[in-house]
Amino acid sequence: MGPPISRNLHRTAKKAPSKGPLKASKAKAPVPETEPTSSLPVDLQQLLLNIFRDSFPERLATDIKPLLQEIKGHLYNRDFATAFGKEEYLETYALRWSPSRTLCYLEILHDLKDELKPFQNVSQETEVAEWNIVGLGGGAGAEIVALGGLMQFLSPTDEEQNIKLNIAAVDIADWATVVTKLRAGVVNKPPLSKYASAAAQASNKALTNPTSFDVTFHKLDILSTPPATLTTLVQNAHLVTLLFTLNELYSASVSLTQKFLLNLTTGLAPGALLLVVDSPGSYSTVSLNGTEKKYPMQWLLDHTLLTPDAKGNAPPRWEKVVEDEAKWFRLPGGLRYPVELENMRYQLHLYRRCG
Ligand SMILES: C[S@@+](CC[C@H](N)C(=O)[O-])C[C@H]1O[C@@H](n2cnc3c(N)ncnc32)[C@H](O)[C@@H]1O
């Protein structure tokens, strides 16, 4: 089998899976200076960072570096149960790694607005239009706060809001408290100093209101969730996300991940979208007929979702709508945050469930 065809950003339809495995090596490149920085309003990006800063004041009251070192050690050893095993680790992880991802996801969601089509059919009447999103591996809150930021583009005024996001965050680790705190940061006004001017107090607004932004948390191992439970969770979803999670699933078990993706396919309604974002150049080892081969993540994914059945007479289950093998998210200048932020490089795949 030859290497997959290399592709760049394009919007496409019904792409056949490329062939794997691939033998290239993973290279860590600096951000090319030609890459533009995020074009979304810096004020909005700063508001999202402030939500993280204000949600976990206890962690920032002391030096978080020792806790970060401990978490990094557990992540390095792939001991996820310990890395995500206690509240102070979860809060510290969310403070350090979720903010950059939030800004990156906001840009991705904004860029994909035409494909995601949230609320394209919202009527002018009083009826509330709902957009259901399931964030698999979404406990650390980056997706939630990014969706809070997206509300600014979906519904810029808070009068007579007739749209609502219902977000289900699903994760193997118990992120319930972190999720509750971050959702509160999205739907409540940011805290102001008691010395804030009257003008600052008058213009202080929440990103959205509590009735328009529902978030539930589900502690589940998605690789061992029974198909019926998974279906209940996703059957009304308009969008399912797997953000920096799929490669972890493949690393845990390629066969269980393929089974999970097929169960997800069965559970989703036609038209539902699946957004996968992960590090570019992620590989998983698959044993086939006694030999081990490394396959690129996107090849395994395309193979599972897009390959027609053996006889070729069943209708396709998915079509690929957007793909980008490697893209940069560059932070704009002028952001303030007490912990390190970083530019990000990612691959992106958006699929639509066929009828
Ligand atoms: C690298 S983090 C990404 C978190 C978040 N999606 C983001 O982009 O910031 C991967 C997440 O997937 C979760 N995860 C890993 N394996 C899982 C599984 N089998 N079932 C559910 N969640 C899982 C982890 O607990 C962790 O929160």
The ligand as an ORCA input file, in Angstrom:
! r2SCAN-3c Opt
* xyz 0 1
  C      -6.022     15.884     25.060
  S      -7.499     16.020     25.986
  C      -8.460     17.111     24.960
  C      -9.502     17.821     25.758
  C     -10.384     18.786     24.951
  N     -11.154     18.103     23.952
  C      -9.560     19.885     24.341
  O      -9.428     19.901     23.122
  O      -9.050     20.730     25.048
  C      -8.296     14.452     25.674
  C      -9.559     14.264     26.482
  O     -10.162     13.022     26.085
  C     -10.597     12.343     27.230
  N     -10.656     10.912     26.927
  C      -9.614     10.093     26.643
  N     -10.059      8.841     26.447
  C     -11.402      8.875     26.608
  C     -12.424      7.889     26.552
  N     -12.141      6.616     26.294
  N     -13.705      8.263     26.782
  C     -13.993      9.563     27.040
  N     -13.068     10.538     27.122
  C     -11.785     10.197     26.902
  C      -9.559     12.712     28.291
  O     -10.028     12.499     29.607
  C      -9.310     14.179     27.979
  O     -10.197     15.032     28.656
*
